[in-house]
Amino acid sequence: MKILAIDTSCDDTSIAIVEKKNNQIKVISSVVSSQIQIHAPYGGVYPMLAKRAHQKNLVPVLTKALKKAKLLNPLPKKSDAIRSDRSILHQAEIHKILEKDEVLRTLTINFLNTYQNPNQKNTLTKKIKVDAIAITNTPGLEPCLWQGINFAKALSLYWNVPLIPVNHIKAHLAANFLQKISCNFQFPISNFQNLYPAIGLVASGGHTELIYMPKQGTYKIIGSTRDDAAGECFDKTARILGLPYPGGPSLASQAKLKMKNEKLKIELPRPMINSKDFDFSFSGLKTAVLYNFQSQKKSAQKSKDYKIAMAKEIQQAIIDVLISKTLKASEQFKVKSIVTGGGVMANKELRKQFKFKIKNLKLKIPFFVPKKSLCIDNAVMVGVKALFSNQKVSHSSKAWQNIQASGNLDI
């Protein structure tokens, strides 16, 4: 089974093609267009700018992904002369699907006219061979989600293949089924069942959640953030210190540096680390950073040592809370593995300390974390999750029209 996956949940436009064959998963191509430079001046993602960037980026990213997968060849110019009635009808329907997105509509129709001819009797190029289209429909920024959903609907209609709606949080955990991204890498599907029951930790810019998974495909949220997510805390505290966006990598880079004044110490709270539940709260940490920063003289605020010390402490505070809560949950639920995902899990120190803590406590359970490129938002994880989904929605059914974007839907 070959799936074309699309993710526009936030500020990255990502498209990938993944395949399940002979009990193996294979990544055929993966293309990501980042918007970091667009949002850097704002210190965070500006939803409407992200939406417009997706409109411009979806078709070029799709074209590149299909070419990488060797699934795309342009039609001869004379093909326009034999364009079928079916093609004209579908383009009218695509106009309706993308009626609110003029830029995306124009680029999509131009793409289909250049590369695709649905007339089965006079096909001038091979039909793109995918069995389904996977699309992130929740959670995320709704203006961004809608761009990917409508684009996927248009392609589904034109190519006559079903859609598979995918939950973004579940996809982050599914990224562990691929321990590194490569066109030649394969992972034995038969090993997956041995992971359960498991505890999942998803830590990103918008989410910090602990999830109990008694078996594959079953999810129960046992803890979530009450305010700021871990990644959001990284971004906001980095902005307080005057560090560039995105805040996580900026703080991590600062934390690696050595201070001239080794005696300089900063102590910040570890919010809810000892609470009896599995919830998180990082707004208090952000506030503590702000108050500490405001209490310093301007010369101290700008000093390299202060920023390094603060970066080290912010990072460690977040790491301590994430690890403590996750290990507490794994012990209480007596799980066979810990499965993680999300952009915060790309943090090198967090990954290192997680592994050290598990080894030091002599916990005989495996710890899974995706390759760094698969921790951040990407379509590969969406495609992998779709490979295990039973929810295929044909464009001939009413359910196809009912696929909606939902910014806050739980798993």
Secondary structure, DSSP 8 states (H G I E B T S, - for coil): -EEEEEE-SSS-EEEEEEEEETTEEEEEEEEEE--HHHHGGGTS--HHHHHHHHHHHHHHHHHHHHHHTT------GGGGGG--HHHHHHHHHHHHHTTT-HHHHHHHHHHHHHH----GGG--S-----SEEEEEEESS-HHHHHHHHHHHHHHHHHHT--EEEEEHHHHHHHGGG-SS--TT-EEEGGGGGGG-SEEEEEESSS-EEEEEESSTT--EEEEEBSS--HHHHHHHHHHHTT--SSHHHHHHHHHHS--S-TT-------TTTT-SSS-B--HHHHHHHHHHHHHS-HHHHH-HHHHHHHHHHHHHHHHHHHHHHHHHHHHHTT-SEEEEESGGGG-HHHHHHHHHHHHHTT--S-EE---HHHHSS-HHHHHHHHHT----B-TTSHHHHT----SS---
